[in-house]
Amino acid sequence: AQKITQTQPGMFVQEKEAVTLDCTYDTSDPSYGLFWYKQPSSGEMIFLIYQGSYDQQNATEGRYSLNFQKARKSANLVISASQLGDSAMYFCAMREDYSSASKIIFGSGTRLSIRP
Amino acid sequence: DTAVSQTPKYLVTQMGNDKSIKCEQNLGHDTMYWYKQDSKKFLKIMFSYNNKELIINETVPNRFSPKSPDKAHLNLHINSLELGDSAVYFCASSRTSGGTYEQYFGPGTRLTVT
Protein backbone atom coordinates (compact mmCIF):
# COMPACT_ATOMS: atom_id res chain seq x y z
CA ALA A 1 0.00 0.00 0.00
CA GLN A 2 1.20 3.48 -0.82
CA LYS A 3 2.46 5.10 2.34
CA ILE A 4 3.17 8.56 1.01
CA THR A 5 1.05 10.10 -1.73
CA GLN A 6 1.87 13.21 -3.66
CA THR A 7 -0.95 13.78 -6.12
CA GLN A 8 0.57 16.69 -8.04
CA PRO A 9 3.18 15.42 -10.48
CA GLY A 10 3.84 18.98 -11.67
CA MET A 11 2.90 22.54 -10.78
CA PHE A 12 3.47 25.94 -12.33
CA VAL A 13 3.39 29.02 -10.11
CA GLN A 14 4.04 32.70 -10.75
CA GLU A 15 7.06 34.16 -8.99
CA LYS A 16 6.27 35.78 -5.60
CA GLU A 17 3.07 33.79 -5.17
CA ALA A 18 2.65 31.27 -2.37
CA VAL A 19 2.44 27.61 -3.31
CA THR A 20 1.14 24.55 -1.51
CA LEU A 21 2.48 21.10 -2.31
CA ASP A 22 0.20 18.30 -1.20
CA CYS A 23 1.22 15.22 0.75
CA THR A 24 -0.90 12.58 2.43
CA TYR A 25 0.44 9.65 4.37
CA ASP A 26 -0.73 6.38 5.78
CA THR A 27 0.48 4.85 9.02
CA SER A 28 -0.89 3.11 12.08
CA ASP A 29 2.18 3.96 14.14
CA PRO A 30 1.43 6.78 16.63
CA SER A 31 5.05 7.90 16.48
CA TYR A 32 6.29 9.11 13.16
CA GLY A 33 8.09 11.96 11.51
CA LEU A 34 7.37 13.77 8.28
CA PHE A 35 9.98 15.43 6.10
CA TRP A 36 10.19 17.50 2.96
CA TYR A 37 13.19 17.43 0.68
CA LYS A 38 14.04 19.56 -2.35
CA GLN A 39 15.91 18.21 -5.36
CA PRO A 40 17.00 20.93 -7.80
CA SER A 41 18.08 20.09 -11.34
CA SER A 42 21.66 19.75 -10.08
CA GLY A 43 20.52 16.55 -8.38
CA GLU A 44 21.34 16.92 -4.70
CA MET A 45 18.72 16.18 -2.05
CA ILE A 46 18.25 19.09 0.36
CA PHE A 47 16.42 18.68 3.67
CA LEU A 48 13.84 21.46 4.13
CA ILE A 49 11.60 20.86 7.11
CA TYR A 50 10.50 18.28 9.67
CA GLN A 51 7.28 17.66 11.59
CA GLY A 52 6.97 15.13 14.41
CA SER A 53 3.66 13.38 14.99
CA TYR A 54 3.47 14.70 18.54
CA ASP A 55 4.43 18.27 17.70
CA GLN A 56 1.64 20.61 18.67
CA GLN A 57 2.59 23.38 16.32
CA ASN A 58 3.18 23.37 12.59
CA ALA A 59 6.84 23.44 11.68
CA THR A 60 8.29 26.52 10.00
CA GLU A 61 11.71 27.18 8.48
CA GLY A 62 12.07 30.56 6.84
CA ARG A 63 9.76 30.65 3.81
CA TYR A 64 8.78 27.00 4.33
CA SER A 65 5.99 25.88 6.57
CA LEU A 66 4.35 22.54 7.01
CA ASN A 67 0.56 22.45 7.24
CA PHE A 68 0.15 19.39 9.42
CA GLN A 69 -3.39 18.03 9.73
CA LYS A 70 -3.03 14.87 11.74
CA ALA A 71 -6.64 13.69 11.58
CA ARG A 72 -6.60 14.00 7.80
CA LYS A 73 -3.09 12.51 7.61
CA SER A 74 -1.82 15.33 5.49
CA ALA A 75 1.45 17.25 5.65
CA ASN A 76 1.39 19.88 2.96
CA LEU A 77 4.40 22.08 2.30
CA VAL A 78 3.73 25.77 1.91
CA ILE A 79 6.32 27.98 0.27
CA SER A 80 5.65 31.67 0.71
CA ALA A 81 6.77 34.32 -1.78
CA SER A 82 8.12 31.82 -4.29
CA GLN A 83 11.41 32.52 -6.05
CA LEU A 84 12.87 31.29 -9.32
CA GLY A 85 15.33 29.22 -7.32
CA ASP A 86 12.45 27.26 -5.84
CA SER A 87 12.01 25.45 -9.15
CA ALA A 88 12.82 21.83 -8.30
CA MET A 89 11.40 18.42 -7.43
CA TYR A 90 9.93 18.27 -3.94
CA PHE A 91 9.63 15.02 -2.04
CA CYS A 92 7.50 14.33 0.99
CA ALA A 93 8.80 11.52 3.21
CA MET A 94 7.82 9.69 6.37
CA ARG A 95 9.68 7.88 9.08
CA GLU A 96 7.39 5.55 11.01
CA ASP A 97 9.43 4.61 14.02
CA TYR A 98 11.61 6.73 16.24
CA SER A 99 13.80 3.78 17.18
CA SER A 100 17.19 3.35 15.66
CA ALA A 101 17.49 3.91 11.98
CA SER A 102 14.10 2.98 10.71
CA LYS A 103 13.74 3.80 7.07
CA ILE A 104 12.32 6.87 5.47
CA ILE A 105 9.75 6.25 2.75
CA PHE A 106 9.52 8.82 0.00
CA GLY A 107 6.60 9.96 -2.10
CA SER A 108 6.81 10.15 -5.88
CA GLY A 109 7.58 13.86 -5.85
CA THR A 110 6.12 17.06 -7.28
CA ARG A 111 7.96 19.04 -9.92
CA LEU A 112 7.53 22.74 -9.14
CA SER A 113 8.25 25.32 -11.81
CA ILE A 114 8.29 29.01 -10.96
CA ARG A 115 7.41 31.40 -13.78
CA PRO A 116 9.08 34.86 -13.84
CA ASP B 1 33.53 21.21 4.36
CA THR B 2 31.37 18.57 2.73
CA ALA B 3 29.00 16.77 5.09
CA VAL B 4 28.30 13.64 3.04
CA SER B 5 30.55 12.92 0.10
CA GLN B 6 30.39 10.24 -2.56
CA THR B 7 32.85 9.12 -5.17
CA PRO B 8 32.68 8.91 -8.06
CA LYS B 9 30.01 11.38 -9.17
CA TYR B 10 29.62 9.67 -12.53
CA LEU B 11 30.27 6.06 -13.40
CA VAL B 12 29.91 4.64 -16.90
CA THR B 13 30.62 0.97 -17.32
CA GLN B 14 29.70 -2.08 -19.33
CA MET B 15 27.39 -4.91 -18.44
CA GLY B 16 29.03 -7.62 -16.44
CA ASN B 17 31.62 -5.40 -14.78
CA ASP B 18 32.04 -4.96 -11.03
CA LYS B 19 32.13 -1.45 -9.58
CA SER B 20 32.20 0.29 -6.20
CA ILE B 21 30.84 3.58 -4.90
CA LYS B 22 32.32 5.13 -1.78
CA CYS B 23 30.59 7.29 0.79
CA GLU B 24 31.92 9.24 3.74
CA GLN B 25 30.21 11.51 6.25
CA ASN B 26 31.83 13.93 8.68
CA LEU B 27 28.68 14.77 10.64
CA GLY B 28 29.32 12.32 13.45
CA HIS B 29 26.14 10.42 12.57
CA ASP B 30 25.75 6.81 13.63
CA THR B 31 23.59 5.60 10.76
CA MET B 32 24.21 5.55 7.02
CA TYR B 33 22.01 4.58 4.09
CA TRP B 34 22.06 3.75 0.40
CA TYR B 35 19.18 4.82 -1.83
CA LYS B 36 18.50 4.21 -5.49
CA GLN B 37 16.70 6.84 -7.58
CA ASP B 38 15.34 5.55 -10.86
CA SER B 39 14.70 7.42 -14.08
CA LYS B 40 11.23 8.42 -12.87
CA LYS B 41 12.84 10.05 -9.82
CA PHE B 42 11.44 7.45 -7.46
CA LEU B 43 13.70 7.13 -4.42
CA LYS B 44 13.92 3.80 -2.63
CA ILE B 45 16.05 2.69 0.26
CA MET B 46 18.40 -0.22 -0.32
CA PHE B 47 20.46 -0.60 2.86
CA SER B 48 21.02 0.98 6.22
CA TYR B 49 23.90 0.56 8.67
CA ASN B 50 23.84 1.61 12.28
CA ASN B 51 27.22 1.68 14.02
CA LYS B 52 28.64 -0.58 11.29
CA GLU B 53 25.82 -3.10 11.67
CA LEU B 54 23.43 -3.84 8.82
CA ILE B 55 19.90 -3.11 9.99
CA ILE B 56 17.91 -2.54 6.81
CA ASN B 57 18.29 -4.74 3.77
CA GLU B 58 15.47 -4.18 1.33
CA THR B 59 14.74 -6.57 -1.50
CA VAL B 60 17.92 -5.91 -3.37
CA PRO B 61 19.73 -8.44 -5.61
CA ASN B 62 22.65 -9.99 -3.80
CA ARG B 63 24.91 -8.58 -6.51
CA PHE B 64 24.77 -5.46 -4.33
CA SER B 65 26.92 -5.67 -1.23
CA PRO B 66 27.35 -2.80 1.21
CA LYS B 67 30.35 -2.55 3.51
CA SER B 68 30.84 -0.27 6.47
CA PRO B 69 34.45 -0.24 7.69
CA ASP B 70 33.56 2.36 10.34
CA LYS B 71 30.71 4.67 11.33
CA ALA B 72 31.83 7.37 8.93
CA HIS B 73 32.03 5.22 5.80
CA LEU B 74 29.59 3.11 3.83
CA ASN B 75 30.62 1.67 0.49
CA LEU B 76 28.50 -0.07 -2.11
CA HIS B 77 29.94 -2.79 -4.29
CA ILE B 78 27.98 -4.03 -7.29
CA ASN B 79 28.89 -7.26 -9.09
CA SER B 80 27.95 -8.29 -12.60
CA LEU B 81 26.33 -4.99 -13.51
CA GLU B 82 23.12 -5.09 -15.53
CA LEU B 83 21.39 -2.48 -17.67
CA GLY B 84 18.66 -2.12 -15.04
CA ASP B 85 21.21 -1.00 -12.47
CA SER B 86 21.51 2.32 -14.27
CA ALA B 87 20.27 4.93 -11.79
CA VAL B 88 21.45 7.59 -9.39
CA TYR B 89 22.68 6.15 -6.10
CA PHE B 90 22.53 8.33 -3.02
CA CYS B 91 24.30 7.84 0.24
CA ALA B 92 22.76 9.47 3.32
CA SER B 93 23.41 9.66 7.04
CA SER B 94 21.48 10.56 10.16
CA ARG B 95 21.54 10.48 13.92
CA THR B 96 19.25 8.08 15.69
CA SER B 97 19.05 9.73 19.08
CA GLY B 98 18.44 13.21 20.42
CA GLY B 99 17.15 14.74 17.25
CA THR B 100 14.64 14.70 14.47
CA TYR B 101 16.52 12.04 12.53
CA GLU B 102 16.52 13.89 9.23
CA GLN B 103 18.82 12.32 6.72
CA TYR B 104 21.54 14.27 4.99
CA PHE B 105 22.29 13.15 1.47
CA GLY B 106 25.44 12.98 -0.56
CA PRO B 107 25.53 14.48 -4.07
CA GLY B 108 24.66 11.18 -5.72
CA THR B 109 26.49 8.89 -8.12
CA ARG B 110 25.01 8.57 -11.59
CA LEU B 111 25.66 5.02 -12.75
CA THR B 112 25.21 4.24 -16.43
CA VAL B 113 25.52 0.64 -17.56
CA THR B 114 25.94 0.12 -21.31
Interface residues (C-beta under 8 A of the other chain):
Chain A: G33 F35 Y37 Q39 G43 E44 M45 I46 F47 Y50 G52 M89 F91 R95 Y98 S99 S100 A101 S102 K103 I104 I105 F106 S108 G109
Chain B: T31 Y33 K40 K41 F42 L43 K44 I45 S48 N50 I55 I56 E58 V88 F90 A92 S94 T96 S97 T100 Y101 E102 Q103 Y104 F105 P107 G108 R110
